[in-house]
Amino acid sequence: MPKIKTNRSAAKRFKRTGTGKFVFSKSHGSHILTKKTTKRKRSLRKSQIVDKTNVRELKLLLPNG
């Protein structure tokens, strides 16, 4: 049997937490920051938890964690 391959693009964007949830960082936080409000930039710094409707697809993309 061949090995199961990890989707590398997903591996760079998502991490699994200790409880098994997936976290990711939001986009649009790296440049053109002058026109964005302080509140918006502050919320972009925080990582988000993936919604439960997308978890099944991520488990297929990241079979080894």
C-alpha positions in Angstrom: 0.0 0.0 0.0 1.3 3.5 -0.8 1.7 6.1 1.9 -1.0 8.7 2.5 0.2 12.1 1.4 -0.4 15.3 3.3 -1.7 18.2 1.3 1.2 20.6 1.7 -0.7 23.8 1.0 -3.2 23.0 3.7 -0.3 22.0 6.1 1.1 25.5 5.8 -2.2 27.2 6.6 -3.8 25.1 9.3 -2.5 23.6 12.6 -4.2 21.1 14.9 -4.7 22.1 18.5 -4.3 19.8 21.5 -8.0 19.1 21.6 -8.1 18.2 17.9 -9.5 21.4 16.5 -8.0 23.2 13.5 -6.7 26.8 13.8 -5.7 29.2 11.1 -4.6 32.8 10.8 -6.7 35.4 9.0 -5.7 36.9 5.7 -5.2 40.6 4.7 -3.0 41.5 7.7 0.3 41.9 6.0 0.3 45.1 3.9 -1.8 48.2 3.0 -2.5 48.6 6.7 -2.9 52.4 6.7 -6.4 52.4 5.5 -7.5 49.6 7.9 -8.9 50.6 11.2 -7.1 49.7 14.4 -9.9 47.4 15.5 -9.7 45.5 12.2 -5.9 45.1 12.4 -6.2 43.9 16.0 -8.7 41.2 15.0 -6.5 40.1 12.2 -3.7 39.3 14.6 -5.9 36.6 16.3 -6.1 33.1 15.1 -9.4 31.5 14.3 -10.9 28.1 14.8 -12.1 26.3 11.7 -15.9 25.9 11.6 -17.2 22.3 12.2 -18.7 22.2 8.7 -15.1 22.3 7.2 -13.4 19.9 9.6 -14.2 16.7 7.7 -12.5 18.1 4.5 -9.4 19.2 6.6 -9.0 15.7 8.1 -8.8 14.3 4.6 -6.2 17.0 3.6 -4.1 16.5 6.8 -4.4 12.8 7.6 -1.2 12.8 9.8 -2.1 15.8 12.0 
